[in-house]
Amino acid sequence: MRWNRYVPMLAALCFAAGVQADEGMWMPQQIPALGDELKEMGLQLDPGAFADLTGFPMGAIVSLGGCSAAFVSPTGLIVTNHHCVYGALQYNATPERDLIADGFLARTREEELPALPTARVYVTTAIEDVTATITGPLDAGLSDLERAKRIDRSRKQMVRECEKPGDLRCQVSSFFAGELYLKLTALEIKDVRLVYAPALGIGNFGDEQDNWMWPRHTGDFGYYRAYVGKDGKPADHAPHNVPFRPQHHLKVSTRDLDPGDLILLAGYPGTTKRLVTAEEVRDAQEYDMPTSIRYRELLLGILYAQGEGKREVQIRNASRIASLENYLKNFRGTLEAFDRDRLLQRKLQSETLLQEQFGRNPDQAQRYAAIRGEFSRLLAGQRAVRDRDTLYGWLYRASPMLAQADLLYRTGVERAKTDDDERDEDFQQRDWPRNRNTVERMQREIEINSDRAGLRAFILETTMLPPGQRIEVVDAALAATGAQGTEAQVEALLDRLYGGTKMADLDARLAMFDDSTEALRQRGDAMIGFAAALRLLGERIEEQEKTFAGAEQRLRPQLIAAIRDMKQGRLAPDANSTLRVGFGQIKEYAPRDGVVYEAQTTIRGVLDKDTGARPFDSPARLLRLAEQERFGPYADPDLGTLPVGFISTVNVTGGSSGSSALNARGEIAGLAFDMNWEGIGADWVVNETYVRTVQVDARYMLWVMDAVDGAHNLLREMGLPVHFAQ
Amino acid sequence: MRWNRYVPMLAALCFAAGVQADEGMWMPQQIPALGDELKEMGLQLDPGAFADLTGFPMGAIVSLGGCSAAFVSPTGLIVTNHHCVYGALQYNATPERDLIADGFLARTREEELPALPTARVYVTTAIEDVTATITGPLDAGLSDLERAKRIDRSRKQMVRECEKPGDLRCQVSSFFAGELYLKLTALEIKDVRLVYAPALGIGNFGDEQDNWMWPRHTGDFGYYRAYVGKDGKPADHAPHNVPFRPQHHLKVSTRDLDPGDLILLAGYPGTTKRLVTAEEVRDAQEYDMPTSIRYRELLLGILYAQGEGKREVQIRNASRIASLENYLKNFRGTLEAFDRDRLLQRKLQSETLLQEQFGRNPDQAQRYAAIRGEFSRLLAGQRAVRDRDTLYGWLYRASPMLAQADLLYRTGVERAKTDDDERDEDFQQRDWPRNRNTVERMQREIEINSDRAGLRAFILETTMLPPGQRIEVVDAALAATGAQGTEAQVEALLDRLYGGTKMADLDARLAMFDDSTEALRQRGDAMIGFAAALRLLGERIEEQEKTFAGAEQRLRPQLIAAIRDMKQGRLAPDANSTLRVGFGQIKEYAPRDGVVYEAQTTIRGVLDKDTGARPFDSPARLLRLAEQERFGPYADPDLGTLPVGFISTVNVTGGSSGSSALNARGEIAGLAFDMNWEGIGADWVVNETYVRTVQVDARYMLWVMDAVDGAHNLLREMGLPVHFAQ
């Protein structure tokens, strides 16, 4: 038993044999220890290779910050999901040239278009265990807040030091809730260009209707290229930059795929909560998700109403709506899964098992109970103010203009500090260029009427908060209007805010971005004033959160170590946006009695679903070729037709989008772009019966490129033959 | 080629080998000729046996008038669908004894309850080819109207003659649109009693949500018993009656069922339209079904609104709502299928094939074209008044009180005629007792506010009819109110109708049922007066229909004979509520790319779907036994659990409900109770890939009877062992 002892993770990984192979998003360093399993499942590479982040195949896997991707040519060509290059399509689209609908293909390098100003390619170059440096100096007598602050400070210092040489982005990430800290170093490539995306009717075939669903028929893929300066170092976008030459790139495969085949998924999954306590699962099920659903529905209702009959407004709100809808559907599905699969009960059972295990040693049992008890009290403290804190966060989602005001105000405040380490995370010197980009980028999403209607609704929500959880700043601002009645007060406040702000004006915002606090104050912008007042609560909430984080770092590793013991050491950390490898096999599932969802879909489904109208509007050329069954060598010999997608027992989460699905030889067999509806609770509890990842089949990608879009230049660049005439 | 020659059908059936076996609802007499196919599919009985309607197994198959059923004991026990005994449950339910929700089991004969007064069991005893008698005397020079009238008259005479001995119900049915006339004689058993039905949470598990759907988990079965007088002859309900002793009854089987097994379905399918022309299919797709959908939605909206918050109103309207919803879903599904499977295009293609065939013989081609042309003109004539005629029919659906008024008025008029053969069909002497029962039965469905709201909506619809299709009687009645504006006129008319009618009063209606026309007139009932005026249009429409029927009888057999030739003689007639046998096998299907619907469902699905609330509210005892996996010998050895339902490639239509699904030995393996959503266009065009019939598995029926409801008395009566203690 070592659940209560700190054990450096990289040294301590040892696995019991025969355990379910599918659940983990493993750290690459954990893979060698899983080699026997992988070999048995058909792996033809050396499992040890996965621990080498600069070797093959991991050296080809990159992060786009929020999406995963891979190099597929020696000259910096990157394949990822269509929905990961969507922003670049949107950014370059004009009324004359509808790149979103029609897709885009650069037939020469010169035709490639700049991706979003914020687009980045991060190539992980090193991982280092820095746990001792971070936690070594921590005194047991520290307050939780102080503990969190010291950890923050150490991390910031370490990152600054790491990034000193320039062109690098570093992060210190916590694994197993602070049991392990790793410093991750990545090359930050800033000149990213859009190379190719199929038409929306391929890349987003099915859109929201099919989102989170299997069987799926979406060709969710697209291509970027990474550019660097002539010296081979990252550089800002410039015409004379040259393609980045990665050390490794992956081959996109046309090999046959069958149920049972091994699939390895390499990418940057965002966040999972599989190692939290049952109590936290219950809070999520009973409060967090239902509340988020309610607020999303409220805001979506407003945005849809605002856009009714107004195409311009619809376009401005499209991205906000997509993001709200996406997780609305996710949370609904998650709650459904919780209910159907009794996920909370499963979690409770596994905690009961843990307790029984410790019951055999009264001393340990007592310690475990004490930790659980203390953790439980911390959660109760959060619960007491969660109505207020949740709604506070939604004010900024409801009003992008308020969010911009907050960004500008905080930028001024933080920049005024002299010690960069004292600056809030995301407001350090290293963040300024990105934040400035954000100010520019957000211009496309600002729509004053929608903004006001959204803020109105959520300010009205604040007026219904229970006593003890009031947002006093809002209460005061409403009272100060002198109007009679809540509705009138809200309208008066909004009149004041929207009548006295320049938040909708990009030039004004950019000027304010560079303002000192004093200069900003003197502008007397009403929205900035409101944001400044609201920050008081924001700071209180952050302090709360830090206190919780300090306690968490102290307590949670001990809870997790207990789980690891029960699993005989075979435990993957929760996802945290760092490079991971999952593995499993191509496999059907039975979503309900009498129904089987097969492991592969075919072009037949595209033809069946196609209605000629969004979201099922395949390009005419695709339909014609498909009707004529002109699939060339891309057809699947067993299916007897063109494969489109497949599912694997690997599991993913937000951020995994674009992850390469590697076959046993380490070639790209497909790209992960979604998970299935039935497996959607997997961020919390994995039910192996249902959890699947949805991949677009590489053969479909190549057929579309070759036959439909004639992207022959790219196929040649990728070292692949061309089978269709232009 | 003999498409243009009349060929007596019973003699002329000869089949080509190797043709698809599943599409037909075969006349029993056609089965022997299909013997080789059946033997190959596994039949262990003599195929010739199916032509003997009084032998085994056909002698056990009965009609309930609208539902199919079978004798399962020597003492008149009948098994059918739960939804076929539903009316009897409703009829006997009281506030103290909720038979609908709880189900019902008579543990002794004395506890059995009378079914509805209109309940009947029809035991077919003879079929005779009477084509020569009906069509022989018809002169080619007759007008179409006269032709139809003569056929009607011959049929009526034949029926009266047939029914003379008493206790019999005879009908002369047209097959292949008048190519063949058969006289069907059935024993009419009038004392029908409710013996057993499981709880609603079994018998109607899933209700509307699952209706027309597969995979399915409904235990849609129930039991009646047929009683006769002590002399063995049919008699009105009386305590001293004795159970009917059928010549044959079927065994309910616990044998294993597997995909690929032969299934024969014996029952009384109502109506199909598979032999109509493509033009008629187009009319149905483009006008009839969309219009019916629109009117159903209109009326349903009204009925739901009327019932809001009023349980009493909901109950009164429940049956109307169920019936409107049922075909609303059907029509929506049919249109979806038409669209998805391009059923009209298939039909058009097969007509093109026909034409090509005739193209080789110019003389025949010309005749065929002439017939098609004439038929087409007839259809155009119908089309010119279809808005009016369709809406006319809906007035009576909208207002059950108007329908009652019509029934009473017509009863008076027709009874006044001295020659029974001159009386309208359904208003002959033989129909009076049943019609009187209808007057009684309808009392439960009359709800004045809903009635008025419904009639209001449809009268408003009549005001929007195009010129040339006006319902003049309604126009005149509205104008006569003297009110200003359409809405006011409608209200005034409704005030007059509902203020001056006794249609909601059962005693008054029963008295009127016996009134002479004159006596009825003198009562001055406003609704009867309105119905009488509307009859003028009704009569015109009936004359139109008769004219069409006469022409149809003259032309359509020739079109059908052409189809038969193309199918090398292997053609089943369209369903017409007569006894039919279909056959096929237990088989899965793929409703769409990547999805397989398995051929069998299990108790797992019941547990998964159960929510504890309608319509997924299994009885607690069922859930407990299922959770404990106490299935006894009813479990399926391959599935490893209790089977619930299965699908077969046989096809069905309305009226097939309760049809026995026989295994290769002629035992009951299940009961058909629905068809699948994907196959729903099969009334028009059969797409073998999708069309399936949904059966409840006999093993599920027996497990429910044995383990859940303890219907051990019935199991013993059926000669089956009991495996569970009470």
Boltz contact constraints between the chains, C-beta under 6 A:
constraints:
  - contact:
      token1: [A, 215]
      token2: [B, 594]
      max_distance: 6.0
  - contact:
      token1: [A, 215]
      token2: [B, 595]
      max_distance: 6.0
  - contact:
      token1: [A, 592]
      token2: [B, 608]
      max_distance: 6.0
  - contact:
      token1: [A, 593]
      token2: [B, 601]
      max_distance: 6.0
  - contact:
      token1: [A, 593]
      token2: [B, 602]
      max_distance: 6.0
  - contact:
      token1: [A, 593]
      token2: [B, 604]
      max_distance: 6.0
  - contact:
      token1: [A, 593]
      token2: [B, 605]
      max_distance: 6.0
  - contact:
      token1: [A, 593]
      token2: [B, 608]
      max_distance: 6.0
  - contact:
      token1: [A, 594]
      token2: [B, 215]
      max_distance: 6.0
  - contact:
      token1: [A, 594]
      token2: [B, 598]
      max_distance: 6.0
  - contact:
      token1: [A, 594]
      token2: [B, 601]
      max_distance: 6.0
  - contact:
      token1: [A, 594]
      token2: [B, 605]
      max_distance: 6.0
  - contact:
      token1: [A, 595]
      token2: [B, 215]
      max_distance: 6.0
  - contact:
      token1: [A, 595]
      token2: [B, 597]
      max_distance: 6.0
  - contact:
      token1: [A, 596]
      token2: [B, 596]
      max_distance: 6.0
  - contact:
      token1: [A, 597]
      token2: [B, 595]
      max_distance: 6.0
  - contact:
      token1: [A, 598]
      token2: [B, 594]
      max_distance: 6.0
  - contact:
      token1: [A, 601]
      token2: [B, 593]
      max_distance: 6.0
  - contact:
      token1: [A, 601]
      token2: [B, 594]
      max_distance: 6.0
  - contact:
      token1: [A, 602]
      token2: [B, 593]
      max_distance: 6.0
  - contact:
      token1: [A, 604]
      token2: [B, 593]
      max_distance: 6.0
  - contact:
      token1: [A, 605]
      token2: [B, 593]
      max_distance: 6.0
  - contact:
      token1: [A, 605]
      token2: [B, 594]
      max_distance: 6.0
  - contact:
      token1: [A, 608]
      token2: [B, 592]
      max_distance: 6.0
  - contact:
      token1: [A, 608]
      token2: [B, 593]
      max_distance: 6.0
